[in-house]
Amino acid sequence: MHSIDTLIIGAGALGLAGQLRFGPDVRYLDALDYRVDEQLREPFATAIQRYFPGLDPARLQPGYSGVRAKLSGAGEPPADFVIQTPAAHGLQGLVNLFGIESPGLTASLAIAEKVAAAL
């Protein structure tokens, strides 16, 4: 996969400890890497400052890093999500959900119905 140049920021949310969380950002990587890139602090802060102009970038702390399942690569059109039921893999009680991004929230009730029917 290839790195993308744009920083995509999701909505802010309050964590359990009352701290405001921003993100996530999304980047395609050539190799698996869980490190948080400190060079992203400034562009991340700039994106947040559109909504919170007084934000001090020095106060930002990386929360976590992870891997998000993607069904399409950089520069490709988004793929539909995949619901893999026991009929596909033979394991009763297991339903895999792959690539559920936007409009996953909108489709969540329909997805839940499919999962319930498969179980």
C-alpha positions as CSV (number, residue, x, y, z in Angstrom):
1,M,0.0,0.0,0.0
2,H,1.1,3.6,-0.5
3,S,1.1,6.6,1.8
4,I,-1.6,9.1,1.3
5,D,-0.9,12.8,1.5
6,T,-4.1,14.0,3.1
7,L,-4.8,13.8,6.8
8,I,-8.4,12.6,7.5
9,I,-9.7,13.6,10.9
10,G,-12.8,12.1,12.5
11,A,-14.9,13.7,15.1
12,G,-13.7,14.5,18.6
13,A,-15.0,12.4,21.5
14,L,-14.7,12.4,25.3
15,G,-12.8,9.4,26.7
16,L,-13.7,7.7,30.0
17,A,-11.2,9.9,31.8
18,G,-12.8,13.0,30.5
19,Q,-10.1,13.8,28.0
20,L,-11.1,15.0,24.5
21,R,-9.9,12.6,21.8
22,F,-9.4,13.5,18.2
23,G,-9.0,11.3,15.2
24,P,-8.4,8.9,13.8
25,D,-6.1,9.7,10.9
26,V,-5.8,7.1,8.1
27,R,-2.6,6.3,6.2
28,Y,-1.8,3.5,3.9
29,L,1.6,2.0,4.7
30,D,4.1,-0.1,2.7
31,A,4.8,-2.3,5.7
32,L,3.2,-3.1,9.1
33,D,4.2,-0.4,11.6
34,Y,2.6,0.4,14.9
35,R,4.7,3.5,15.7
36,V,3.0,6.8,16.0
37,D,4.8,9.3,13.7
38,E,5.6,12.4,15.6
39,Q,5.9,14.4,12.3
40,L,2.1,14.1,12.1
41,R,1.5,16.2,15.2
42,E,1.6,19.6,13.3
43,P,-0.8,18.6,10.5
44,F,-3.1,16.9,13.0
45,A,-3.1,20.0,15.2
46,T,-3.7,22.2,12.1
47,A,-6.8,20.1,11.2
48,I,-8.1,20.3,14.8
49,Q,-7.5,24.0,15.0
50,R,-10.1,24.6,12.3
51,Y,-12.7,23.7,15.0
52,F,-10.6,24.6,18.2
53,P,-8.5,27.6,17.2
54,G,-6.9,27.9,20.6
55,L,-5.5,24.4,20.6
56,D,-1.8,24.2,21.7
57,P,-0.2,21.4,19.6
58,A,2.3,20.7,22.4
59,R,-0.6,19.4,24.5
60,L,-1.6,16.7,22.0
61,Q,-0.6,13.2,23.1
62,P,-0.8,10.1,20.8
63,G,-3.4,7.7,22.0
64,Y,-2.8,4.5,20.2
65,S,-1.9,3.0,16.8
66,G,-3.5,0.1,15.1
67,V,-4.4,-1.6,11.8
68,R,-7.8,-1.1,10.2
69,A,-9.0,-3.8,7.8
70,K,-9.4,-2.2,4.3
71,L,-10.9,-3.9,1.3
72,S,-9.5,-1.4,-1.2
73,G,-6.1,0.1,-1.6
74,A,-4.9,3.7,-1.9
75,G,-6.4,5.4,-4.9
76,E,-9.0,2.7,-5.4
77,P,-12.8,3.4,-5.0
78,P,-14.2,2.2,-1.7
79,A,-15.3,-1.4,-1.7
80,D,-18.5,-2.7,-0.2
81,F,-18.1,-4.3,3.2
82,V,-18.1,-8.1,3.5
83,I,-20.2,-10.2,6.0
84,Q,-18.7,-13.7,6.2
85,T,-21.0,-16.2,7.8
86,P,-20.5,-19.8,9.0
87,A,-21.6,-20.9,5.5
88,A,-18.4,-19.4,4.1
89,H,-15.9,-20.7,6.7
90,G,-17.6,-23.5,8.5
91,L,-17.2,-22.2,12.0
92,Q,-20.5,-22.1,13.8
93,G,-21.1,-19.0,15.9
94,L,-18.5,-16.9,14.1
95,V,-19.4,-14.0,11.8
96,N,-16.6,-11.9,10.3
97,L,-17.3,-8.3,9.4
98,F,-14.7,-6.8,7.0
99,G,-14.2,-3.3,5.8
100,I,-17.1,-1.7,7.5
101,E,-16.5,2.0,7.2
102,S,-18.8,4.7,6.1
103,P,-21.8,4.0,5.6
104,G,-21.3,1.3,8.2
105,L,-23.0,3.4,10.9
106,T,-26.0,4.0,8.7
107,A,-26.2,0.3,7.8
108,S,-25.5,-1.0,11.4
109,L,-29.1,-2.1,12.0
110,A,-29.3,-4.0,8.7
111,I,-25.8,-5.5,9.5
112,A,-27.0,-6.6,12.9
113,E,-30.0,-8.3,11.4
114,K,-27.8,-10.3,9.0
115,V,-25.5,-11.2,11.9
116,A,-28.4,-12.3,14.1
117,A,-29.9,-14.4,11.2
118,A,-26.5,-16.1,10.6
119,L,-26.1,-17.1,14.3
